[in-house]
Amino acid sequence: MYGNNFPDVTERQVTVKIFKRIFENIEKIEIKALGGRKIILSLGACIYDGTGDISYDTLYSKADAAMYRSKKQQGFCATVHGAADEVFIP
């Protein structure tokens, strides 16, 4: 999903639900070659309501920065750019 967008998602709560669903599905994946280790995922997002003149590159940069904040955490983590808190999913 790297670089993808969800054009109908303009609220943080919806974004959190999408992240949780992704994390829950990733947790179910078992790859024999990993020897019992699990896949973990770091996600970042930027919510844009369609108003204002903001370039795709600017939005992408904000989402990318949020993803790198997530990578600093252990385990599953998703960060929404500009949000006061991060979303941690066990």
PyMOL CGO cylinders between C-alpha atoms (Angstrom):
from pymol import cmd
from pymol.cgo import CYLINDER

trace = [
    CYLINDER, 0.00, 0.00, 0.00, 3.05, 2.22, -0.03, 0.3, 1, 1, 1, 1, 1, 1,
    CYLINDER, 3.05, 2.22, -0.03, 2.14, 5.39, -1.87, 0.3, 1, 1, 1, 1, 1, 1,
    CYLINDER, 2.14, 5.39, -1.87, -1.56, 4.56, -2.15, 0.3, 1, 1, 1, 1, 1, 1,
    CYLINDER, -1.56, 4.56, -2.15, -4.35, 6.82, -1.04, 0.3, 1, 1, 1, 1, 1, 1,
    CYLINDER, -4.35, 6.82, -1.04, -7.90, 6.43, 0.16, 0.3, 1, 1, 1, 1, 1, 1,
    CYLINDER, -7.90, 6.43, 0.16, -9.87, 9.30, -1.41, 0.3, 1, 1, 1, 1, 1, 1,
    CYLINDER, -9.87, 9.30, -1.41, -12.91, 8.90, 0.85, 0.3, 1, 1, 1, 1, 1, 1,
    CYLINDER, -12.91, 8.90, 0.85, -10.96, 8.85, 4.11, 0.3, 1, 1, 1, 1, 1, 1,
    CYLINDER, -10.96, 8.85, 4.11, -10.91, 12.37, 5.53, 0.3, 1, 1, 1, 1, 1, 1,
    CYLINDER, -10.91, 12.37, 5.53, -11.24, 11.65, 9.26, 0.3, 1, 1, 1, 1, 1, 1,
    CYLINDER, -11.24, 11.65, 9.26, -8.62, 10.37, 11.66, 0.3, 1, 1, 1, 1, 1, 1,
    CYLINDER, -8.62, 10.37, 11.66, -11.04, 7.86, 13.26, 0.3, 1, 1, 1, 1, 1, 1,
    CYLINDER, -11.04, 7.86, 13.26, -11.60, 6.15, 9.90, 0.3, 1, 1, 1, 1, 1, 1,
    CYLINDER, -11.60, 6.15, 9.90, -7.85, 6.05, 9.32, 0.3, 1, 1, 1, 1, 1, 1,
    CYLINDER, -7.85, 6.05, 9.32, -7.33, 4.38, 12.70, 0.3, 1, 1, 1, 1, 1, 1,
    CYLINDER, -7.33, 4.38, 12.70, -9.94, 1.73, 11.84, 0.3, 1, 1, 1, 1, 1, 1,
    CYLINDER, -9.94, 1.73, 11.84, -8.19, 1.01, 8.54, 0.3, 1, 1, 1, 1, 1, 1,
    CYLINDER, -8.19, 1.01, 8.54, -4.81, 0.72, 10.30, 0.3, 1, 1, 1, 1, 1, 1,
    CYLINDER, -4.81, 0.72, 10.30, -6.26, -1.66, 12.90, 0.3, 1, 1, 1, 1, 1, 1,
    CYLINDER, -6.26, -1.66, 12.90, -7.78, -3.86, 10.20, 0.3, 1, 1, 1, 1, 1, 1,
    CYLINDER, -7.78, -3.86, 10.20, -4.48, -3.98, 8.31, 0.3, 1, 1, 1, 1, 1, 1,
    CYLINDER, -4.48, -3.98, 8.31, -2.54, -4.84, 11.49, 0.3, 1, 1, 1, 1, 1, 1,
    CYLINDER, -2.54, -4.84, 11.49, -5.03, -7.56, 12.47, 0.3, 1, 1, 1, 1, 1, 1,
    CYLINDER, -5.03, -7.56, 12.47, -4.73, -9.19, 9.05, 0.3, 1, 1, 1, 1, 1, 1,
    CYLINDER, -4.73, -9.19, 9.05, -0.93, -8.96, 8.99, 0.3, 1, 1, 1, 1, 1, 1,
    CYLINDER, -0.93, -8.96, 8.99, -0.79, -10.63, 12.44, 0.3, 1, 1, 1, 1, 1, 1,
    CYLINDER, -0.79, -10.63, 12.44, -2.61, -13.65, 11.00, 0.3, 1, 1, 1, 1, 1, 1,
    CYLINDER, -2.61, -13.65, 11.00, 0.02, -14.26, 8.35, 0.3, 1, 1, 1, 1, 1, 1,
    CYLINDER, 0.02, -14.26, 8.35, 2.34, -17.17, 9.08, 0.3, 1, 1, 1, 1, 1, 1,
    CYLINDER, 2.34, -17.17, 9.08, 5.33, -17.74, 6.83, 0.3, 1, 1, 1, 1, 1, 1,
    CYLINDER, 5.33, -17.74, 6.83, 7.11, -21.01, 7.52, 0.3, 1, 1, 1, 1, 1, 1,
    CYLINDER, 7.11, -21.01, 7.52, 10.45, -19.62, 6.34, 0.3, 1, 1, 1, 1, 1, 1,
    CYLINDER, 10.45, -19.62, 6.34, 10.34, -17.00, 9.12, 0.3, 1, 1, 1, 1, 1, 1,
    CYLINDER, 10.34, -17.00, 9.12, 10.66, -19.72, 11.74, 0.3, 1, 1, 1, 1, 1, 1,
    CYLINDER, 10.66, -19.72, 11.74, 7.91, -18.43, 14.02, 0.3, 1, 1, 1, 1, 1, 1,
    CYLINDER, 7.91, -18.43, 14.02, 8.88, -14.78, 13.72, 0.3, 1, 1, 1, 1, 1, 1,
    CYLINDER, 8.88, -14.78, 13.72, 6.06, -12.42, 12.86, 0.3, 1, 1, 1, 1, 1, 1,
    CYLINDER, 6.06, -12.42, 12.86, 5.77, -9.67, 10.30, 0.3, 1, 1, 1, 1, 1, 1,
    CYLINDER, 5.77, -9.67, 10.30, 5.49, -6.19, 11.80, 0.3, 1, 1, 1, 1, 1, 1,
    CYLINDER, 5.49, -6.19, 11.80, 4.45, -3.04, 10.03, 0.3, 1, 1, 1, 1, 1, 1,
    CYLINDER, 4.45, -3.04, 10.03, 5.07, 0.68, 10.42, 0.3, 1, 1, 1, 1, 1, 1,
    CYLINDER, 5.07, 0.68, 10.42, 2.58, 2.98, 8.73, 0.3, 1, 1, 1, 1, 1, 1,
    CYLINDER, 2.58, 2.98, 8.73, 2.22, 6.69, 8.19, 0.3, 1, 1, 1, 1, 1, 1,
    CYLINDER, 2.22, 6.69, 8.19, -0.63, 8.79, 6.87, 0.3, 1, 1, 1, 1, 1, 1,
    CYLINDER, -0.63, 8.79, 6.87, -1.57, 12.33, 6.08, 0.3, 1, 1, 1, 1, 1, 1,
    CYLINDER, -1.57, 12.33, 6.08, -5.23, 13.29, 5.98, 0.3, 1, 1, 1, 1, 1, 1,
    CYLINDER, -5.23, 13.29, 5.98, -6.27, 15.82, 3.35, 0.3, 1, 1, 1, 1, 1, 1,
    CYLINDER, -6.27, 15.82, 3.35, -9.87, 17.00, 3.03, 0.3, 1, 1, 1, 1, 1, 1,
    CYLINDER, -9.87, 17.00, 3.03, -9.48, 18.23, -0.54, 0.3, 1, 1, 1, 1, 1, 1,
    CYLINDER, -9.48, 18.23, -0.54, -9.54, 21.91, 0.31, 0.3, 1, 1, 1, 1, 1, 1,
    CYLINDER, -9.54, 21.91, 0.31, -6.58, 24.17, -0.21, 0.3, 1, 1, 1, 1, 1, 1,
    CYLINDER, -6.58, 24.17, -0.21, -3.83, 23.99, -2.75, 0.3, 1, 1, 1, 1, 1, 1,
    CYLINDER, -3.83, 23.99, -2.75, -1.48, 21.25, -1.55, 0.3, 1, 1, 1, 1, 1, 1,
    CYLINDER, -1.48, 21.25, -1.55, 0.64, 19.22, -3.93, 0.3, 1, 1, 1, 1, 1, 1,
    CYLINDER, 0.64, 19.22, -3.93, 0.78, 15.45, -3.95, 0.3, 1, 1, 1, 1, 1, 1,
    CYLINDER, 0.78, 15.45, -3.95, 4.51, 15.68, -3.19, 0.3, 1, 1, 1, 1, 1, 1,
    CYLINDER, 4.51, 15.68, -3.19, 3.82, 17.70, -0.04, 0.3, 1, 1, 1, 1, 1, 1,
    CYLINDER, 3.82, 17.70, -0.04, 1.17, 15.25, 1.17, 0.3, 1, 1, 1, 1, 1, 1,
    CYLINDER, 1.17, 15.25, 1.17, 3.42, 12.31, 0.36, 0.3, 1, 1, 1, 1, 1, 1,
    CYLINDER, 3.42, 12.31, 0.36, 6.29, 13.91, 2.28, 0.3, 1, 1, 1, 1, 1, 1,
    CYLINDER, 6.29, 13.91, 2.28, 4.09, 14.39, 5.35, 0.3, 1, 1, 1, 1, 1, 1,
    CYLINDER, 4.09, 14.39, 5.35, 2.86, 10.78, 5.24, 0.3, 1, 1, 1, 1, 1, 1,
    CYLINDER, 2.86, 10.78, 5.24, 6.42, 9.54, 4.75, 0.3, 1, 1, 1, 1, 1, 1,
    CYLINDER, 6.42, 9.54, 4.75, 7.63, 11.55, 7.77, 0.3, 1, 1, 1, 1, 1, 1,
    CYLINDER, 7.63, 11.55, 7.77, 4.78, 10.05, 9.84, 0.3, 1, 1, 1, 1, 1, 1,
    CYLINDER, 4.78, 10.05, 9.84, 5.83, 6.55, 8.74, 0.3, 1, 1, 1, 1, 1, 1,
    CYLINDER, 5.83, 6.55, 8.74, 9.40, 7.17, 9.88, 0.3, 1, 1, 1, 1, 1, 1,
    CYLINDER, 9.40, 7.17, 9.88, 8.07, 8.28, 13.29, 0.3, 1, 1, 1, 1, 1, 1,
    CYLINDER, 8.07, 8.28, 13.29, 6.26, 4.93, 13.44, 0.3, 1, 1, 1, 1, 1, 1,
    CYLINDER, 6.26, 4.93, 13.44, 9.47, 3.06, 12.62, 0.3, 1, 1, 1, 1, 1, 1,
    CYLINDER, 9.47, 3.06, 12.62, 11.03, 4.41, 15.83, 0.3, 1, 1, 1, 1, 1, 1,
    CYLINDER, 11.03, 4.41, 15.83, 8.51, 2.38, 17.86, 0.3, 1, 1, 1, 1, 1, 1,
    CYLINDER, 8.51, 2.38, 17.86, 8.68, -1.34, 18.49, 0.3, 1, 1, 1, 1, 1, 1,
    CYLINDER, 8.68, -1.34, 18.49, 6.07, -3.57, 16.92, 0.3, 1, 1, 1, 1, 1, 1,
    CYLINDER, 6.07, -3.57, 16.92, 3.07, -2.41, 14.97, 0.3, 1, 1, 1, 1, 1, 1,
    CYLINDER, 3.07, -2.41, 14.97, 2.69, 1.34, 14.84, 0.3, 1, 1, 1, 1, 1, 1,
    CYLINDER, 2.69, 1.34, 14.84, 0.85, 3.85, 12.71, 0.3, 1, 1, 1, 1, 1, 1,
    CYLINDER, 0.85, 3.85, 12.71, 1.19, 7.61, 12.87, 0.3, 1, 1, 1, 1, 1, 1,
    CYLINDER, 1.19, 7.61, 12.87, -1.14, 10.19, 11.37, 0.3, 1, 1, 1, 1, 1, 1,
    CYLINDER, -1.14, 10.19, 11.37, 0.72, 13.37, 10.41, 0.3, 1, 1, 1, 1, 1, 1,
    CYLINDER, 0.72, 13.37, 10.41, -0.26, 16.28, 12.59, 0.3, 1, 1, 1, 1, 1, 1,
    CYLINDER, -0.26, 16.28, 12.59, -2.04, 14.15, 15.16, 0.3, 1, 1, 1, 1, 1, 1,
    CYLINDER, -2.04, 14.15, 15.16, -1.04, 14.74, 18.76, 0.3, 1, 1, 1, 1, 1, 1,
    CYLINDER, -1.04, 14.74, 18.76, -0.74, 11.06, 19.44, 0.3, 1, 1, 1, 1, 1, 1,
    CYLINDER, -0.74, 11.06, 19.44, 0.35, 7.96, 17.61, 0.3, 1, 1, 1, 1, 1, 1,
    CYLINDER, 0.35, 7.96, 17.61, -1.67, 4.83, 17.11, 0.3, 1, 1, 1, 1, 1, 1,
    CYLINDER, -1.67, 4.83, 17.11, -0.15, 1.74, 18.69, 0.3, 1, 1, 1, 1, 1, 1,
    CYLINDER, -0.15, 1.74, 18.69, -1.68, -1.62, 18.01, 0.3, 1, 1, 1, 1, 1, 1,
    CYLINDER, -1.68, -1.62, 18.01, -0.44, -4.58, 20.09, 0.3, 1, 1, 1, 1, 1, 1,
]
cmd.load_cgo(trace, "trace")
